[in-house]
Amino acid sequence: MTSPGAKPSPSHRQGGWPDERRTSYRLVECGRCGAMAQVAKFSAQHTSVQWSPASVRACAEFAARAAAGEQSALIDTCASLRDSIDRAVRQGRLEVLPP
């Protein structure tokens, strides 16, 4: 509870707490096609991948699946990038940071 006249912090004025996980995102390059995506690992099972429009266009797997008739927005993952993420974790280039 704040005292009368106290100024709320910026995060409270916007209706929530800041997302501190943003600092843990790292660029990971796909070993197959060179597409780059922002990646954060929060556990062995929980990975967040942020694709840019340029990385979607550069992704060889997305291109092949789109050519086969799939809509890129409905493709949930790229196996080649997944392999590159796993390799980055094993090599210590991407940390697993709990949320």
C-alpha positions in Angstrom: 0.0 0.0 0.0 1.3 3.5 -0.8 1.0 6.5 1.3 -1.2 9.5 0.3 0.7 11.7 -2.2 3.2 9.0 -3.1 4.0 8.7 -6.7 3.4 5.3 -8.2 6.3 3.6 -10.0 6.2 3.6 -13.9 5.3 -0.1 -14.0 2.2 0.4 -11.8 1.0 3.4 -13.9 0.9 1.1 -16.9 -1.0 -1.6 -15.1 1.6 -4.3 -14.5 5.1 -5.3 -13.7 8.0 -4.9 -16.2 8.9 -8.0 -18.1 12.5 -8.6 -16.9 12.9 -11.6 -19.2 13.7 -9.4 -22.1 17.2 -9.0 -21.0 17.8 -12.8 -21.4 16.9 -12.9 -25.2 19.9 -13.6 -27.4 20.3 -13.9 -31.2 20.7 -17.4 -32.4 21.6 -18.2 -36.0 20.2 -21.2 -37.7 23.0 -23.6 -38.8 21.0 -24.5 -41.9 20.0 -21.2 -43.5 21.5 -18.5 -41.4 18.1 -17.0 -40.3 18.5 -15.3 -37.0 15.9 -15.1 -34.2 15.7 -13.7 -30.7 15.7 -16.7 -28.3 15.3 -17.1 -24.5 15.4 -20.4 -22.6 13.5 -20.4 -19.3 13.9 -24.2 -18.7 14.8 -27.3 -20.6 11.3 -27.4 -22.0 10.4 -23.7 -22.2 11.9 -21.8 -25.1 10.7 -18.5 -26.4 11.5 -17.6 -30.0 10.8 -14.1 -31.5 10.9 -14.2 -35.3 11.3 -11.0 -37.2 9.7 -10.6 -40.7 13.3 -10.8 -42.2 14.1 -14.1 -40.3 10.8 -15.7 -41.4 11.7 -14.8 -45.0 15.2 -16.2 -44.6 14.2 -19.5 -43.0 14.6 -22.4 -45.4 12.2 -24.6 -43.5 9.5 -22.0 -43.5 10.0 -21.4 -47.2 9.8 -25.1 -48.0 6.6 -25.6 -45.9 5.0 -22.4 -47.4 5.8 -23.7 -50.9 4.0 -26.9 -49.9 0.9 -24.9 -49.1 1.2 -24.1 -45.3 0.7 -20.6 -44.0 3.9 -19.4 -42.3 1.9 -17.9 -39.5 0.6 -21.4 -38.6 4.0 -23.1 -38.6 4.9 -23.6 -35.0 8.7 -24.2 -35.2 11.7 -24.8 -37.4 13.5 -28.0 -36.6 16.8 -26.6 -37.9 16.6 -23.5 -35.6 15.6 -25.8 -32.7 18.8 -27.8 -33.3 20.8 -24.6 -33.4 19.2 -23.4 -30.1 20.1 -26.8 -28.4 23.6 -26.5 -29.7 23.9 -22.9 -28.4 22.8 -24.1 -24.9 25.3 -27.0 -24.9 28.1 -24.6 -26.0 27.2 -22.1 -23.3 26.2 -19.4 -25.8 22.6 -19.4 -24.6 21.8 -19.6 -20.9 18.8 -21.3 -19.3 17.3 -18.6 -17.1 14.1 -19.3 -15.1 11.4 -16.8 -15.5 
